Structures are given as structure tokens and as C-alpha cells.
Amino acid sequence: MMQYGVVLFHTTSSVMRAEKLLIKEGYSIKLIPTPREFSSDCGIALRFEWAQQEQVKSLLSDAGVEIAAIHLMRKD
Amino acid sequence: MIYLDNAATSWPKPPEVLKAMTDVLERAGGNPGRSGHRLSIAAAREIYNVREDIARFFHVPDPLRVIFTSSATHAINLVLKGLLKPRDHVVTTSMEHNAVMRPLRNLERKGLRLSVVQCASDGSMDIRDVARAMNSATRLVVCTHASNVAGTLLPVAEIASIAHRAGALLMVDAAQTAGAIPIDMRAMGIDLLAFTGHKELQGPLGIGGLVIADNVDVSQIEPLMRGGTGSRSESEEQPDDLPDKFESGTANLAGIAGLGAGLKWIKDRGIGEIRKQMKKLSQTLIDGLSALPKVKLYGTLDPERSVAIVSFTVAGKRVSEIGLRLDEEYGVLSRVGLHCAPAAHKTIGSFPEGTVRLAPGVFTTINDIQEAIQAISKVVRS
């Protein structure tokens, strides 16, 4: 079963930055409504393949994109 | 019809701008950043992309420091009311528009100390007067980049050095220059840039912005309005994140999309090319009007030192009568009176009557200018 991670952000602008950056680098990602169990910070979250967790994290932090949290989620 | 009121708002807008506005509402009409569905996300993307375009256009690295507002006036008020404390000292110029002057005069009544640098009658400034006006309490220097009455450009980069040496910030009102001449905030030392989208940037009315340079400590600026941002929704306090701190309420999506299309239009055409063309139109207008009897021109009369704005009066004729006759008899649209800038008219010597102002735009042709000169010549002689 494919495991997904979800990146939470404080602001929509950060989501937009992250999305552009990751798509440019060829990652398979999708913007989704923030799952309620995680946070209510920002309505949009970024879903990615959990196996790429480390790369995603370092790419965003190198680019100075502020993130609120990263969680593991299962697609059911 | 010959539209020469582009300093008030540019017209017509490039067709790409109108198309971008309707397109975005069809294609991406959700509330940006509020929901997680595709229309909301598409709207947020659209806005973010224009934020990046604006940051690149004015040479700031961080697109989150581009704050969208409803106008340049809104952006100027945001800084003046959010940054200044009652005992602060501010330096401004005698060529300012009321967008700067009125909020400053209001703050002055509440204890702000204000110095107004007197400019020359052609609208130009002796930079030494700015240095002399500075003191240890000077928090901010605010100046127009180019006068909306006489077109005269102020030496913004030199003003920035003086402001910075005194530990003050510089805010520039770029209402008449954004899109008309290249602005590199970093190279020029501009800390805060207020711009409007609906003049030379070719966007629609109702969109503008504030660009904040990297070195400005935004914790020192209080927001003008507080409210929903789509972020940190669990909190009843305004977030400190940019741009959300200063952007409460639903964004002007169509306006921002139109502004983005205007920027692209300018980039495709080349701002250097636009500037060259506008200088040529200006020169033709100045030459034509200078040859007319009883006509007095204001400003530097040098297109190198001004944007394409030409103000004039005619001995023995009211400006309102000239404006009306140009419109009704010749279809030449101008703006007469004080142009929301009483200080500037006092400086150039046209207060309280005002002037007739002609401002060509990117769609104005040399032929339009020649026809306008013919019309003015007939009005002057009869």
C-alpha cells in the first residue's frame, strides 16, 4: 500500500511556493484540503509520497519555505 | 477620441488584461486560500504567481513581501499609519499628492513632526535640502517618484542614501512611474514601494500594492486592517506571517489577474521601449505647445527628467473651459484642476486655478499628439 505524507503550512503563500518548487523538481505531489485531524492552520496541505520524506523536507528547508508540520497519513 | 488622461488611469487596457480577468473568474473562481478544493487552489496559485512577477519586476527576492492593496493610497496609508509613532519625524516634499499629504497632515495633528522639503517651480529638488531636513528622530522619508502634476522625477536613489545615513527608511510613491520607467528597489535603495496597478502597469482600477524590501523589520508595522486570512484560523489574533498580516479579507482575484497580464504585456513590449516611445510623445507635445501664444508650460520641459505628463495654462482662459472645449469640440480628453495635489500646484505656481494636464499612454500615437496640439491651438485662439 502506498504511504503518503502531508506537509502542513501556516499560510497559503507558503503552500504555493512549496508546490511550485516540488513540481519543478519532478516530485509527485497534490494539494489537498488539510485533514482535520492534523491542524486547522491553513485550508490547503501538500500530499507527497512518504518514501520521499527526507528529500521533500530538505528541499523545502533549503528554499526557506516555512512549514508547520509533516505527518504520515494513510490513503484508505 | 484622443485619450490623454493616462496619469489618472490608463485607457484603453490591453485586451490581454480584460481577458485575464474574465478567464480567472471562470477558471479559478474560488476564494483563494480559504478552501482546499480545486477552484480555491487555482485562485491561490494565480495570486501567488502574480506576487512572484511583481517581486521580480521591482527586484526584490521575496514574493511574500509583496502586499496587495486596493490602491497606492491604501499602501501609503498602511505604512504611515502602521509604522509611525506620535513623536517620530518624517520628511516629505512639496510635490506630493494628497495620498501622501493628507495622512501625514492627519498624523501631524496627533503629534507627528513633519518637514516638507520645498521643491523648485519646475518640480525638481535640491538634494541638499533633504539632508538639511533630516534629524535624529527622522523615522521615514516619503516622496513621490514623479509628480502627477508636472511629471518631474525626483532623485530617489540619492534621497535613499541620505535617509539611510540618518537611520531612516524611504517610502516611494510610484503611482506615476511603476510600469513607465524601470524600478530596481535594491539598486535604488527603496525600502517601501507603493504602486498602483491601473496606471502604467496597465491593470484594472482597484488593485495596487506595497513592496517591502528585505531589510525592513515588518514587526514594526501594524496592519491597517485585521481579519480573516485563511491562515492560523485557530487563533483570534492577527498572524505575523507575510503577506497575510497585511492582507485580511478576500483578495481582488480579477484585479490581481489583470495586473499580472498587464505586467506581462509590459515585459513583452519592453519597458525600455515604452519609455523611449513616451519620451518621444512628450517631446512632441512640449514642442507643439511651446509654439502656441499665451500658453504657459510647467515642469522641467525635459522628457529625460520627467514622465510623460505635460501641464499647461492659457493666459485669460479658465482651465475648466479649456478642458470642456477640448472634450466636447475635439474629443481630446484631459484632466483639469488641482489633480489631488494642492502642494504640488503651490510649488509650481498654479494654485488655486490648477492646470490642464495631458498624459499620453502606451496606445497614444504621434498623430494623436499632433491632433491634440491642433485642437489646443484652436481653443487658445478663440
Contacts between the chains, C-beta under 8 A, distances in Angstrom:
chain1	res1	chain2	res2	distance
A	10	B	231	5.5
A	10	B	232	6.0
A	10	B	239	7.0
A	10	B	241	5.2
A	11	B	33	7.7
A	11	B	229	7.5
A	11	B	230	7.8
A	11	B	231	4.3
A	11	B	232	8.0
A	11	B	239	7.4
A	11	B	241	4.7
A	11	B	242	8.0
A	11	B	244	5.2
A	12	B	32	6.8
A	12	B	33	3.1
A	12	B	44	4.9
A	12	B	48	7.7
A	12	B	230	5.5
A	12	B	231	6.5
A	12	B	244	7.9
A	13	B	33	7.9
A	13	B	48	6.0
A	13	B	51	7.1
A	13	B	63	7.5
A	13	B	64	5.4
A	13	B	241	8.0
A	13	B	242	7.6
A	13	B	243	6.3
A	13	B	244	7.4
A	14	B	241	7.9
A	15	B	33	7.9
A	15	B	44	7.2
A	16	B	44	5.8
A	16	B	45	5.9
A	16	B	47	7.9
A	16	B	48	3.5
A	17	B	48	7.2
A	17	B	63	7.7
A	17	B	64	7.9
A	19	B	45	7.5
A	20	B	48	7.6
A	31	B	36	7.2
A	31	B	41	5.1
A	32	B	36	5.9
A	33	B	35	6.9
A	33	B	36	2.5
A	33	B	37	6.9
A	34	B	36	6.3
A	39	B	234	8.0
A	40	B	233	5.1
A	40	B	234	4.9
A	41	B	231	6.3
A	41	B	232	5.5
A	41	B	233	6.8
A	41	B	234	7.0
A	42	B	33	7.3
A	42	B	230	6.5
A	42	B	231	4.9
A	42	B	232	7.6
A	42	B	233	7.7
A	43	B	33	6.6
A	43	B	34	5.8
A	43	B	35	5.5
A	43	B	36	5.1
A	43	B	40	7.2
A	43	B	230	5.8
A	43	B	233	7.8
A	44	B	33	6.8
A	44	B	36	5.0
A	44	B	40	7.5
A	44	B	41	6.1
A	44	B	44	7.0
A	45	B	36	7.3
A	66	B	241	7.7
